[in-house]
Amino acid sequence: MRVNAYAALAPGADLTLYEYDAGEPGPLEVDVEVTHCGVCHTDLMVIDNDWGAGVPVVAGHEVAGIVRAVGTLVDTGRLAVGQRVVVGGVAGSCMSCQYCVTGRQQLCASRDSTAFRGDRGGFASSVRASDWRFAYPLPEAIELLHAGPLLCGGVTVYAPFIRHSIKPTDHVGIVGIGGLGHLAIQFARAWGCEVTAISSSPDKRNDALELGADHFITTRGTHELAMASGTLDFIISTVSADIPWDDYLAALKPQGTLITVGVPESAMQLSALSLVFSEKRIAGGLVASPGETMQMLDFAARTGVRPQVDVFPMPNINEAIGRVRSGDVRYRAVVAAQ
């Protein structure tokens, strides 16, 4: 099968038309016609070769589309040609290691990471999942144009609610009102939590409150974060900037947890005393397992959690990437096939 894609032929270059032959799908594989694909900051890092993906590279790992071909061992009772599906940052795993057999496929050392697989990403006419169990049927309530960002930004901020047993009675702080943060606020609100949005940008206040936050803290030029000392059960940090970690840990209650799903540029700098005397914790967060992903899609469908998207035609993908680079998107860019 011939695939028409948009690839970076040199690190950081504009994307240009690129064609490759994907061959026929293997026994467990599934080919998905791409109708929409989100543009994530991780895609920029792949295009810039920050993580060694090499060139040519076809980025894109927030895919929504239609199943067009399946392998001979695919359970067509659960996934059939013509079905609407989404494929995210993980498109397959070994299904036999200790992590896979305990439902933690996102930790598999042999996982098929869609974002980093080279010239086989979602900025293309078609994308292939190496295991059909990682192509998720899309609930009817969710439109294809909203679906892709849920498979990266959505599952990344949803998973902490499951993994850390966040309760509806908890007070959750969300750091950053961007592509991930605007979804985290919605999930926390739908979960029943008291929600405090935290941002360096005071102009995000109205957006945060409309998304469902109960409170808003501006960190730039104020003492509002210090005034919130000891009030939060959990903090989910979605930002890629370096932040004063001790100040955020101080905002947690004793035994509170700071979960970082953003990736700051520098090493985290903090005092051990911020953790020790109040038994606080710091945790990382990765994309969700298949079970968590299906649960997230069902929860989003029922509660109305949706990304706010700016949509670009696929041929205008370089404009979309430029807007994401400049931060001129509220809050997720999506490219759509024509």
Rosetta blueprint (number, residue, H / E / L):
1 M L
2 R E
3 V E
4 N E
5 A E
6 Y E
7 A E
8 A E
9 L L
10 A L
11 P L
12 G L
13 A L
14 D L
15 L E
16 T E
17 L E
18 Y E
19 E E
20 Y E
21 D E
22 A L
23 G L
24 E L
25 P L
26 G L
27 P L
28 L L
29 E L
30 V E
31 D E
32 V E
33 E E
34 V E
35 T E
36 H E
37 C E
38 G E
39 V E
40 C L
41 H H
42 T H
43 D H
44 L H
45 M H
46 V H
47 I H
48 D L
49 N L
50 D L
51 W L
52 G L
53 A L
54 G L
55 V L
56 P L
57 V E
58 V L
59 A L
60 G L
61 H L
62 E L
63 V E
64 A E
65 G E
66 I E
67 V E
68 R E
69 A E
70 V E
71 G L
72 T L
73 L L
74 V L
75 D L
76 T L
77 G L
78 R L
79 L L
80 A L
81 V L
82 G L
83 Q L
84 R E
85 V E
86 V E
87 V E
88 G L
89 G L
90 V E
91 A L
92 G L
93 S L
94 C L
95 M L
96 S L
97 C L
98 Q L
99 Y L
100 C L
101 V L
102 T L
103 G L
104 R L
105 Q H
106 Q H
107 L H
108 C L
109 A L
110 S L
111 R L
112 D L
113 S E
114 T H
115 A H
116 F H
117 R L
118 G L
119 D L
120 R L
121 G L
122 G L
123 F L
124 A E
125 S L
126 S E
127 V E
128 R E
129 A E
130 S L
131 D L
132 W H
133 R H
134 F H
135 A E
136 Y E
137 P E
138 L L
139 P L
140 E L
141 A L
142 I L
143 E L
144 L H
145 L H
146 H H
147 A H
148 G H
149 P H
150 L H
151 L H
152 C H
153 G H
154 G H
155 V H
156 T H
157 V H
158 Y H
159 A H
160 P H
161 F H
162 I H
163 R H
164 H L
165 S L
166 I L
167 K L
168 P L
169 T L
170 D L
171 H E
172 V E
173 G E
174 I E
175 V E
176 G L
177 I L
178 G L
179 G L
180 L L
181 G H
182 H H
183 L H
184 A H
185 I H
186 Q H
187 F H
188 A H
189 R H
190 A H
191 W H
192 G L
193 C L
194 E E
195 V E
196 T E
197 A E
198 I E
199 S E
200 S L
201 S L
202 P H
203 D H
204 K H
205 R H
206 N H
207 D H
208 A H
209 L H
210 E H
211 L H
212 G L
213 A L
214 D L
215 H E
216 F E
217 I E
218 T E
219 T L
220 R L
221 G L
222 T L
223 H L
224 E H
225 L H
226 A H
227 M H
228 A L
229 S L
230 G L
231 T L
232 L E
233 D E
234 F E
235 I E
236 I E
237 S E
238 T L
239 V L
240 S L
241 A L
242 D L
243 I L
244 P L
245 W H
246 D H
247 D H
248 Y H
249 L H
250 A H
251 A L
252 L E
253 K E
254 P E
255 Q E
256 G E
257 T E
258 L E
259 I E
260 T E
261 V L
262 G L
263 V L
264 P L
265 E L
266 S L
267 A L
268 M L
269 Q L
270 L L
271 S L
272 A L
273 L H
274 S H
275 L H
276 V H
277 F L
278 S L
279 E L
280 K L
281 R E
282 I E
283 A E
284 G E
285 G L
286 L L
287 V L
288 A L
289 S L
290 P H
291 G H
292 E H
293 T H
294 M H
295 Q H
296 M H
297 L H
298 D H
299 F H
300 A H
301 A H
302 R H
303 T H
304 G L
305 V L
306 R L
307 P L
308 Q L
309 V E
310 D E
311 V E
312 F E
313 P E
314 M H
315 P H
316 N H
317 I H
318 N H
319 E H
320 A H
321 I H
322 G H
323 R H
324 V H
325 R H
326 S H
327 G L
328 D L
329 V L
330 R L
331 Y L
332 R E
333 A E
334 V E
335 V E
336 A E
337 A L
338 Q L
